[in-house]
Amino acid sequence: MSADKKNKVRILHLEDDPVDAELVSATLESEGLSCDIVHVDNKDEFITTFSSGHFDVILSDFSLPQFDGLTALRIVRELNTEIPFILLSGMLGEEVATDSIKAGATDYVLKQRITRLAPSVKRALREAEERLQRRRAEDALNESEEKYRNLVDNLDIGVTLISPDMKIVTCNHQVRKWFPVIDSNNRQGITTTYDAFCPEHCKLQCDACTVALAIKDGQKHECVRELEIDDTRKSFRFIATPVKDSKGTIQGIIEIMEDVTQKINNEKERKELEERLQHAQKMEAIGTLAGGIAHDLNNILSPILVYTEMILLDTPPGSDQEMKLREVLGATERARDLIGQILKFSRQKQKEIKPVIVSDIISEVLKLIRPTTPSTIEIRYESDSATDLIFADPTQIHQILMNLCTNASHAMRENGGVLDITLTTVNLDQEAAARTNNLTAGQYKKICVRDTGTGIDKDVLKRIFEPYFTTKKIGEGTGMGLSVIHGIIKSLNGTITVNSEPGKGSAFTVYLPIAENLVLTQLIQGNDLKRGTERILLVDDENAIVNAMRAALTILGYKVTATTDSKNALKRFLQNPRYFDIVITDMTMPVMTGKELASEILSVRQDIPIIMCTGYNESVDKDLVREIGIIDLLTKPISLHEIAGKIYNALHNKNG
């Protein structure tokens, strides 16, 4: 019942003649219209019924006592402008009919032609449905437009529609934010032209204008311009795309605007970092060369220094000869200091020790290496929340991390993998510190750089921190990287360990003491010239150094056996191992190195003190040489006071 009633056409019929009312009902039913008709015959009843119920069509007699159809039409149109209203009349002049249509009537039907009523009602219902669907479509379109306008307005890029005559038709919120003149012009009813987006020196439709070019050739164009926004110079990327109709005629231009200031600044910063890295690599190469030259100069300078000090011992104080010798000695010492500076440069020793937050430097290094690391390598970084400081030169910490990360990336360049960097704070007790390369107990920053690359063979691991040792091809490395950073870490009272397995990758772990555990050590050199009578075996492949040191040690009272051949030195020692009280040997010698000679001697006699001399102190692993029994190190050029003190201390420690 309710379903049938729902499908019926609800009609409000204003008619005072019951016969005519019945005729209308019968006519509509005969034409197949299922209707639910409510009959009223006066004004009050019409208004009440119309206001209280929903009707699809209104039929109204034109002339009623004290009421008429045109008045009823005006009432309906005041309350509802959409509902179909059809006038019925026994006689309706042409002028009245025209006035009723103008007043909003849908149609008029003469009672003498009542058969026209059903088609008129059907047409009115159809048109009403079409109006309803059209209104719904317009509402949906408006809703869609509003949704997409909100979407475009919330973009952080600018979107503008520009007419073919270079006027701004509409734009989103971001454009209006960048260029307030648009809203200002709109409030004044002024259309803004495209030159609002152009630099001050540009003219409308200049050759570089993306919109003008797009209008001219119908193609997409883009450019980057610098504009003054809020008293700040900003860089914008403009992309102009033509909008064409079905015939290919350009109807306008859609232009996208993007603030690329930060991107450009980041790119400039990346290039600057790359240039700094290239410069650092060049300086490292120069430093390596300088270190080699300085080593040779030390060998030349050592005998000059020793002989000058020896002559001064026999020169009368206050004499003219003493004054001249002091000048020579001063110049020699200045040369020694200069060579020391060259060696510091070549070793990249600390230049400015200060508190450093390691995590900040790791972030800077990652920023540098990410753009140059192959996409097949994933970079991971994890840090604890602690911000403990270390005392170091930031440049050196940067150098350590760059070297380790670059090596890790190199190990994965063919098959890709994961570069994993972790930063933690660890507290090493005495037992743990002893296991970690004999560190001092305390708190340390632990930096671990892991890769999933090719790994390192055991034989290579043994030599990995040796200077000039490398497994890379010519042009890919000098062999100084790990040696240099090993020296840096040791100078900071830290250590570096490595674990690796071929085919499974490598892990380099750096321990650096946090600031409150660092202890500054002062080296105090005594002024007394220590002497003795013990027997010394002296070995150096440089004749000048051997002669100078032999003469100096003889003056100090020692009995010296000197040779420039390490094999010959070993032979002499083996002839009578108990004859010598101390051995002084150079580090770098042909045939047999100082370490090899020391190992052979100590294998025969473990209690003999050995002092090793080197022109490049950082090339020697001090812990390693002490492990094999070498008691002390001397850095060339060697002064008479220095070698006298070292020998005295070595013999004293031995005898004590």
C-alpha positions in Angstrom: 0.0 0.0 0.0 2.7 2.4 1.0 4.8 1.5 -1.9 2.0 2.1 -4.4 1.3 5.4 -2.8 4.9 6.4 -3.0 4.9 5.8 -6.7 1.8 7.8 -7.4 1.8 11.4 -8.7 0.6 13.6 -5.9 -1.6 16.4 -7.3 -3.1 19.4 -5.5 -6.3 20.4 -7.5 -7.9 23.8 -6.9 -11.4 23.5 -8.3 -14.8 24.6 -7.0 -16.9 22.5 -9.4 -17.1 18.8 -8.3 -18.1 17.7 -11.8 -14.9 19.3 -13.3 -12.9 17.8 -10.5 -14.2 14.3 -11.2 -13.6 14.9 -15.0 -9.9 15.7 -14.4 -9.4 12.6 -12.2 -11.0 10.4 -14.8 -9.0 11.9 -17.6 -5.7 11.4 -15.9 -6.5 7.8 -15.0 -7.6 7.1 -18.5 -4.2 8.2 -19.8 -2.5 5.8 -17.4 -1.3 8.2 -14.8 -1.5 6.8 -11.3 -2.4 9.8 -9.2 -3.1 10.8 -5.6 -5.3 13.9 -6.0 -6.2 16.2 -3.2 -9.1 18.6 -4.1 -9.6 22.0 -2.5 -12.0 24.8 -3.5 -11.0 28.0 -1.6 -7.9 30.1 -0.8 -7.5 29.2 2.9 -7.8 25.5 2.3 -5.4 25.7 -0.7 -2.7 27.5 1.3 -3.0 25.1 4.3 -3.0 22.0 2.2 -0.1 23.2 0.0 2.0 24.1 3.0 1.5 20.9 4.9 2.1 18.3 2.1 4.5 17.5 -0.7 3.0 17.7 -4.2 4.4 16.9 -7.6 2.0 19.0 -9.7 -0.6 21.7 -9.0 -3.7 22.0 -11.2 -5.8 25.2 -10.7 -9.0 26.5 -12.2 -8.5 30.0 -13.5 -11.6 31.5 -12.0 -13.1 30.8 -8.5 -15.4 32.7 -6.2 -13.2 35.2 -4.3 -10.1 33.6 -5.6 -8.4 32.9 -8.9 -5.7 30.9 -10.5 -3.1 33.7 -11.0 -3.3 34.5 -7.3 -2.8 30.9 -6.4 0.2 30.9 -8.8 1.8 33.8 -7.0 1.3 32.1 -3.7 3.0 28.9 -4.9 5.9 30.7 -6.5 6.6 32.6 -3.3 6.8 29.3 -1.5 8.2 27.0 -4.1 9.7 28.1 -7.5 10.2 24.6 -8.9 6.8 22.8 -8.6 4.9 22.5 -12.0 1.7 24.7 -12.0 -0.9 24.1 -14.8 -3.9 26.4 -15.3 -7.3 25.0 -16.3 -10.0 27.2 -17.8 -13.2 27.0 -19.7 -12.2 30.1 -21.6 -8.8 31.8 -21.5 -7.9 34.7 -23.8 -4.5 34.8 -25.5 -3.4 37.8 -23.5 -4.3 36.2 -20.2 -2.6 33.0 -21.2 0.6 34.9 -22.0 0.5 36.7 -18.7 0.1 33.4 -16.8 3.2 31.9 -18.5 5.2 35.0 -17.7 4.0 34.8 -14.1 5.5 31.3 -13.8 2.8 28.9 -15.0 4.1 25.7 -16.5 1.2 25.4 -19.0 -2.5 26.1 -19.5 -5.2 23.7 -20.7 -8.7 24.6 -21.9 -11.4 22.4 -20.4 -12.8 22.0 -23.9 -9.6 20.3 -24.8 -9.2 18.2 -21.6 -7.4 15.5 -23.5 -4.3 17.7 -23.5 -4.1 17.6 -19.7 -2.4 14.2 -19.3 0.4 15.0 -21.9 0.8 18.4 -20.2 1.2 16.8 -16.8 3.6 14.2 -18.1 5.7 16.9 -19.8 5.7 19.0 -16.6 6.8 16.0 -14.5 9.6 15.2 -17.0 10.8 18.8 -17.1 10.7 18.9 -13.3 12.8 15.7 -13.1 15.3 17.1 -15.6 15.6 20.3 -13.5 16.1 18.2 -10.4 18.9 16.1 -12.0 20.5 19.2 -13.5 20.5 20.9 -10.1 22.0 17.8 -8.5 24.7 17.7 -11.2 25.4 21.4 -10.6 25.6 20.8 -6.8 27.9 17.8 -7.4 30.1 19.9 -9.7 30.2 22.8 -7.2 31.1 20.3 -4.5 33.8 18.8 -6.7 35.2 22.2 -7.6 35.2 23.2 -4.0 37.0 20.0 -3.0 39.7 20.4 -5.7 40.0 24.1 -4.9 40.7 23.3 -1.3 43.2 20.7 -2.4 45.0 23.1 -4.7 44.8 25.9 -2.1 46.6 23.6 0.4 49.5 22.8 -1.9 52.9 24.3 -1.0 53.4 25.1 -4.6 51.8 27.9 -6.6 49.1 27.1 -9.3 47.9 29.9 -11.6 45.6 30.1 -14.6 46.6 32.8 -17.1 44.7 34.0 -20.1 46.2 34.3 -23.6 46.4 38.0 -23.1 48.7 37.5 -20.1 46.2 38.2 -17.3 45.8 36.2 -14.1 42.4 34.5 -14.2 42.7 32.6 -10.9 45.4 31.3 -8.6 45.7 29.3 -5.4 46.4 30.5 -1.9 50.2 29.9 -2.1 50.5 32.3 -5.1 48.4 34.9 -3.3 50.6 34.5 -0.2 53.8 35.1 -2.3 52.3 37.9 -4.3 49.8 40.0 -2.1 49.3 42.4 -4.9 46.8 40.0 -6.5 44.4 40.2 -3.5 44.9 43.9 -3.3 44.1 44.3 -7.0 41.0 42.1 -6.7 39.6 44.2 -3.9 40.0 47.2 -6.2 38.5 45.4 -9.1 41.8 45.5 -11.0 42.9 42.5 -13.1 46.6 41.5 -12.3 48.8 41.0 -15.3 51.6 38.3 -15.4 54.4 40.8 -14.9 53.6 40.5 -11.1 55.7 37.3 -11.3 58.6 38.8 -13.2 61.8 40.3 -11.8 61.9 44.1 -11.7 64.1 44.5 -14.8 61.8 42.2 -17.0 59.1 43.4 -19.4 55.8 41.6 -20.1 56.3 38.9 -22.7 60.1 39.0 -22.8 62.0 36.3 -24.6 62.7 34.4 -21.3 59.0 34.4 -20.2 57.7 30.8 -19.9 54.1 31.9 -20.4 54.8 34.0 -23.4 56.8 31.1 -25.0 54.0 28.6 -24.2 51.4 30.9 -25.8 53.6 31.4 -28.8 54.5 27.8 -29.7 52.0 25.8 -27.7 54.7 23.8 -25.9 55.5 23.4 -22.2 58.3 25.7 -20.9 60.2 26.0 -17.6 62.8 28.3 -16.0 64.2 29.4 -12.7 63.9 33.0 -11.7 65.1 35.0 -8.7 62.4 37.2 -7.1 62.2 39.5 -4.1 59.7 38.0 -1.6 59.2 39.6 1.8 62.5 41.5 1.4 64.3 38.2 0.7 65.8 36.9 -2.5 64.2 33.6 -3.4 64.6 31.3 -6.4 61.4 30.0 -8.1 61.0 27.3 -10.7 58.2 28.1 -13.2 56.6 25.5 -15.4 54.1 26.8 -18.0 51.7 24.3 -19.7 49.2 25.4 -22.4 45.5 24.5 -22.1 43.9 23.8 -25.5 40.4 23.2 -26.8 39.4 20.3 -29.1 40.6 22.3 -32.1 44.0 22.9 -30.6 43.4 26.6 -29.9 45.2 27.8 -26.7 42.6 28.8 -24.1 45.0 29.7 -21.4 48.2 28.7 -19.5 48.5 26.7 -16.3 51.7 27.7 -14.5 53.2 25.8 -11.6 55.5 27.8 -9.3 57.9 26.1 -6.8 60.2 27.7 -4.2 63.5 26.0 -4.9 65.7 28.3 -2.8 66.5 25.5 -0.3 67.2 22.9 -3.0 69.6 25.3 -4.8 71.3 26.1 -1.5 71.6 22.4 -0.6 73.1 21.7 -4.1 75.6 24.5 -3.6 76.5 23.2 -0.2 76.9 19.7 -1.6 79.3 21.0 -4.3 81.3 22.9 -1.7 81.6 19.8 0.4 82.7 17.8 -2.7 85.3 20.5 -3.4 86.5 20.4 0.2 86.8 16.6 0.0 88.8 16.8 -3.3 91.0 19.5 -1.7 91.5 17.3 1.3 92.5 14.3 -0.9 95.0 16.5 -2.7 96.4 17.8 0.6 96.7 14.2 1.8 98.7 13.3 -1.3 100.9 16.4 -0.7 101.2 15.5 2.9 102.4 12.0 2.0 105.1 13.5 -0.2 106.0 16.0 2.4 106.4 13.3 5.0 108.8 11.4 2.8 110.9 14.5 2.2 110.9 15.3 5.9 112.1 11.8 6.7 115.1 12.3 4.4 115.8 15.8 5.9 115.8 14.3 9.4 118.5 11.9 8.4 120.6 14.8 7.0 119.9 17.0 10.0 120.7 14.4 12.7 124.5 14.4 12.3 124.6 18.2 12.0 122.8 18.5 15.3 124.9 15.9 17.1 128.2 17.1 15.8 127.4 20.7 16.8 126.5 19.7 20.3 129.7 17.6 20.5 131.9 20.5 19.5 130.2 22.8 22.0 131.2 20.4 24.8 134.8 21.2 24.0 134.4 24.9 23.3 135.3 27.5 25.9 132.2 29.3 27.2 131.9 32.9 26.0 134.3 32.5 23.1 133.6 33.7 19.6 133.6 30.1 18.4 130.9 29.2 21.0 128.7 32.1 19.7 129.0 30.9 16.2 128.3 27.3 17.1 125.2 28.4 19.1 124.0 30.1 15.9 124.5 26.9 14.0 122.7 25.0 16.7 119.8 27.4 16.8 119.4 27.3 13.0 119.5 23.5 13.2 116.9 23.4 15.9 114.7 25.8 13.9 115.1 23.4 10.9 114.1 20.5 13.2 111.0 22.4 14.3 110.1 23.2 10.7 110.4 19.5 9.7 108.3 18.6 12.7 105.6 20.9 11.3 105.8 19.3 7.9 105.4 15.9 9.6 102.4 17.1 11.6 100.9 18.3 8.3 101.6 14.9 6.6 100.2 13.0 9.5 97.2 15.4 9.9 97.8 15.7 13.6 95.4 17.7 15.8 95.5 21.4 15.1 92.8 22.7 17.4 91.9 20.4 20.3 88.4 21.3 21.7 85.2 19.7 22.9 83.5 17.8 20.1 80.1 16.2 19.8 80.7 13.1 17.7 77.1 12.7 16.6 77.2 16.1 14.9 80.3 15.2 12.9 78.7 11.8 11.9 75.6 13.7 10.6 77.9 16.0 8.6 79.8 13.0 7.1 76.5 11.2 6.2 75.3 14.4 4.5 78.5 14.4 2.4 78.6 10.7 1.4 74.9 10.0 0.7 74.8 11.8 -2.7 78.0 10.0 -3.8 77.1 6.6 -2.5 75.7 4.1 -5.1 71.9 3.6 -4.7 72.6 -0.2 -4.2 74.1 0.7 -0.8 71.8 1.4 2.1 73.1 3.7 4.8 71.9 3.2 8.3 72.7 5.3 11.4 71.8 4.8 15.0 72.9 6.8 18.0 72.2 6.7 21.7 70.7 9.8 23.4 73.9 10.7 25.2 75.8 13.8 24.1 79.1 13.1 25.9 82.0 15.3 24.6 85.4 14.2 23.5 88.5 16.4 23.2 89.7 16.4 19.6 90.1 18.3 16.4 86.8 18.1 14.5 88.7 17.9 11.2 90.5 14.8 12.4 87.3 13.1 13.6 85.7 14.0 10.2 88.8 12.4 8.5 88.4 9.2 10.5 84.7 8.8 9.7 85.2 9.7 6.0 87.9 7.2 5.6 86.1 4.3 7.3 82.8 5.1 5.4 84.6 5.4 2.1 86.4 2.1 2.6 83.1 0.4 3.5 81.4 1.8 0.4 84.3 0.7 -1.7 83.9 -2.9 -0.4 80.3 -3.0 -1.5 80.5 -1.1 -4.8 80.0 -4.2 -7.0 77.1 -6.0 -5.2 75.7 -3.3 -3.0 74.8 -3.9 0.7 74.3 -2.1 4.0 76.6 0.5 5.5 75.7 0.6 9.2 77.0 3.3 11.6 76.3 3.1 15.3 77.4 5.6 18.1 77.1 4.5 21.7 78.6 5.4 25.1 80.3 2.5 26.9 81.8 2.2 30.4 84.9 0.0 30.3 86.1 -1.5 33.6 89.7 -2.5 34.1 89.1 -6.0 32.7 87.2 -4.8 29.6 89.6 -2.0 29.0 92.5 -4.4 29.1 90.8 -6.6 26.5 90.3 -3.5 24.3 94.0 -2.9 23.3 94.9 -2.1 26.9 92.8 1.1 27.2 92.5 2.9 30.5 89.3 2.1 32.4 86.6 4.7 32.0 83.8 6.0 29.7 84.3 6.0 25.9 82.5 7.0 22.8 82.2 3.8 20.7 81.8 4.3 16.9 81.2 1.2 14.8 81.3 1.3 11.0 80.0 -2.0 9.5 79.6 -3.1 5.9 78.3 -6.3 4.2 81.0 -6.2 1.6 83.8 -8.5 0.5 85.5 -8.8 3.9 89.2 -8.9 4.6 91.6 -11.8 4.5 93.5 -12.7 7.8 96.8 -12.0 6.2 95.7 -8.5 5.1 94.2 -7.8 8.6 97.6 -8.2 10.1 99.0 -5.3 8.0 96.0 -3.2 7.6 97.3 -0.3 9.7 100.7 -0.3 8.2 101.7 2.9 6.2 101.6 2.5 2.4 100.0 -0.9 2.6 97.0 -1.2 0.3 95.1 -3.8 -1.6 93.5 -1.2 -3.9 94.5 -0.7 -7.6 96.9 2.1 -8.6 95.1 5.4 -8.4 92.5 4.2 -5.9 94.4 4.7 -2.7 97.8 5.5 -1.2 97.8 3.0 1.6 98.0 5.9 4.1 94.3 6.2 5.1 94.0 3.6 7.9 97.6 4.3 9.0 96.8 8.0 9.4 93.6 7.5 11.3 95.2 4.9 13.5 97.8 7.5 14.4 95.1 10.1 15.1 93.1 7.8 17.3 96.2 6.8 19.3 97.1 10.4 19.8 93.7 10.9 21.4 94.3 8.1 23.8 91.8 5.9 22.0 92.0 2.7 19.9 90.6 1.1 16.8 89.7 -2.6 16.3 88.6 -4.5 13.2 86.7 -7.7 12.8 86.2 -9.2 9.3 85.4 -12.4 7.5 85.8 -12.8 3.7 82.5 -12.7 2.0 80.6 -11.4 5.1 81.8 -7.9 5.5 83.9 -5.9 8.1 83.4 -3.9 11.2 85.8 -1.2 12.4 85.2 0.0 16.0 86.7 3.2 17.3 87.0 4.0 21.1 87.5 7.6 22.1 87.6 8.7 25.7 84.9 11.2 26.7 86.2 14.5 28.0 86.1 14.0 31.7 88.4 10.9 31.4 91.1 12.7 29.4 94.3 13.4 31.1 96.9 15.8 29.8 100.5 14.6 30.1 103.4 16.9 30.2 106.7 15.7 28.9 109.6 17.2 30.9 113.1 17.0 29.4 115.9 17.3 31.9 118.8 19.6 31.4 121.4 17.3 32.7 123.5 15.5 30.1 123.3 11.8 31.2 126.5 9.7 30.8 127.5 6.1 31.1 130.1 3.4 30.4 127.9 0.6 29.0 128.4 -1.2 25.7 126.1 -0.1 22.9 125.2 -1.8 19.6 124.3 1.0 17.1 122.6 0.2 13.8 121.5 2.7 11.1 121.7 2.4 7.3 122.8 6.1 7.0 126.6 6.5 7.4 126.4 10.1 8.5 124.0 9.3 11.3 126.1 6.3 12.4 129.3 8.3 12.5 127.7 11.3 14.3 126.0 9.1 17.0 129.0 6.9 17.5 131.1 10.0 18.2 128.5 11.6 20.5 128.0 8.4 22.5 131.7 7.9 22.8 132.0 11.4 24.3 129.4 10.5 26.8 131.6 7.6 27.9 129.8 4.7 26.2 131.6 1.9 24.3 130.0 1.8 20.8 129.9 -0.9 18.2 128.4 0.7 15.1 127.3 -0.7 11.7 125.1 0.3 8.7 124.1 -3.3 8.0 121.3 -4.8 10.0 122.3 -8.4 9.0 125.9 -7.6 10.2 124.5 -6.2 13.4 122.7 -9.4 14.1 125.8 -11.4 13.4 127.9 -9.4 15.8 125.2 -9.7 18.5 124.9 -13.5 18.1 128.7 -13.9 18.4 128.4 -12.8 22.1 124.8 -12.0 23.2 125.9 -11.0 26.7 128.5 -8.5 25.5 126.1 -5.6 24.8 124.1 -3.7 27.4 121.7 -1.9 25.0 120.8 -1.8 21.3 119.9 1.3 19.3 118.5 0.6 15.9 116.9 2.5 13.0 113.3 1.5 12.1 113.5 1.6 8.3 116.4 -0.3 6.8 116.9 -2.5 3.7 117.1 -6.3 3.9 116.1 -6.4 7.6 113.9 -3.7 9.3 114.5 -2.5 12.8 111.5 -4.5 14.1 112.8 -7.7 12.5 116.2 -7.2 14.0 114.8 -6.5 17.4 112.7 -9.6 17.2 115.7 -11.7 16.4 117.8 -10.2 19.2 115.0 -10.6 21.8 114.4 -14.2 20.8 118.0 -14.9 21.9 118.1 -12.5 24.9 114.9 -11.1 26.3 116.3 -8.8 28.9 118.3 -6.5 26.6 116.8 -3.0 26.2 116.3 -1.8 22.7 115.7 1.8 21.5 114.2 2.3 18.0 114.8 5.4 15.9 112.5 6.6 13.2 112.1 9.7 11.0 108.4 9.2 10.9 107.1 8.5 14.4 103.4 7.9 13.5 104.5 5.1 11.1 105.4 3.0 14.1 102.7 1.2 16.2 104.1 2.1 19.6 102.1 -0.6 21.4 103.2 -3.2 18.9 106.9 -2.4 19.2 106.6 -2.5 23.0 104.9 -5.8 22.8 107.9 -7.3 21.1 110.2 -5.8 23.7 111.3 -2.4 22.4 111.7 -0.2 25.4 111.5 3.3 23.8 111.3 5.3 20.6 113.4 8.2 19.3 112.2 10.5 16.6 114.9 12.0 14.2 116.6 14.4 14.2 118.0 13.3 17.5 119.7 15.7 19.9 122.6 14.8 22.2 120.5 15.5 25.3 117.6 13.5 24.1 119.6 10.3 23.2 121.6 10.6 26.4 118.4 10.7 28.5 116.7 7.9 26.6 119.8 5.6 27.0 120.1 6.5 30.7 116.4 5.8 31.4 116.5 2.5 29.4 119.5 1.2 31.3 118.2 2.5 34.7 114.8 0.7 34.2 116.7 -2.4 33.2 119.0 -2.4 36.2 116.4 -1.2 38.6 
